[in-house]
Every structure is written in structure tokens, then in C-alpha cells.
């Protein structure tokens, strides 16, 4: 019996990511540097995502400060 494997965009992506990780490891790239570069590539590929995440983090910090009584409600 012959098995047919369908390549989907997800399997293509996983294959490319696996190859990139292997290349980085072979070249001695630090794992954290590889992960940071991959995360930056994700952010660069989604316009506005970096700003949305920064905004979410700011709102989270403001809620924490309000809960601690460090700033008032506006």
C-alpha cells in the first residue's frame, strides 16, 4: 500500500521552520537568538501586531497599578 502525504500550508511551514532550526543549530546560533529572530519575523509579518501587544501589556500594567492603589481611576 502506498501512502500519500498531502502538503498543506501548515506542513510546508513546519518543514521550513524545522529546516531553519536545524540550520541555526548547525551554524551554532544561540537558541534564544533564533527564537527572538523567529518572533520578530512573526511580528513583522503581521502589521499592527507589535503595537497591539504593547497596548495590551500597557493596559495590564495600568490595571495592576490601579489594583495596588498606585494610580487613580481615570
N, C-alpha and C positions, 0 to 999 in steps of 0.2 A: 504494500500500500504506500502510495506516495503522498507526503504531507505538503500542503500548500500553505505558506505563510503570507498573509496579506500585510503589506506595508501601509500603515496609516500615518497620518501626520505625527501622532504620538510616538509610534515606534521609530519613525525617522528621527524625531527629536531625541528620543532616548539613545538611539545609536550614535548620533552626533555628540551628545553630551558625554557618553561613555568614551568615545574616541578622544574628545578634548581632555577629559580627566586622565586618561592613560598617557596622552602626550605630555600633559603637565607633570605627571608623576615621573615619566621617563626623563624629562628635562630638569627635574629637581625643583620644580616650582612648589613653594610652600602651600600647604593645604588652605590656610586662611587667605592667602593671596589669591588662590584660584577661586575660592568661594566668594570673596569680595568682588572679583572681576565678573564672575557669573551673575551676582546680584545686581551689580551696576549695569550689566548688559540687559537684564530684565527691566530695570527702571528706565533705561534709555529707550527700550522698545515700546514702552507704554507712556506716551506723553501725558503729563499731569499726575502720574502715579507718585512720583517723588514728593511733589507738593501736597498731595492728598494724605500721604503717610505722615509728613511733617505736621500738617494741620491736625490730624488725628492725635499725634503724640502731644502736641501743644494743648489740645482740649483735655486730654487725660491728665496732664500735669496741672492744669488750672483746676480741675475737679479735685485733685489730691490736695492742692494748696488751700482750696476753699474748705474742704473737709477738715484740714488741720487748723483752720482759722487764721491762716497766714494772709489771705486776701479776702476782701468782701465780695458780695454778690453784686453784679452789675446789671 
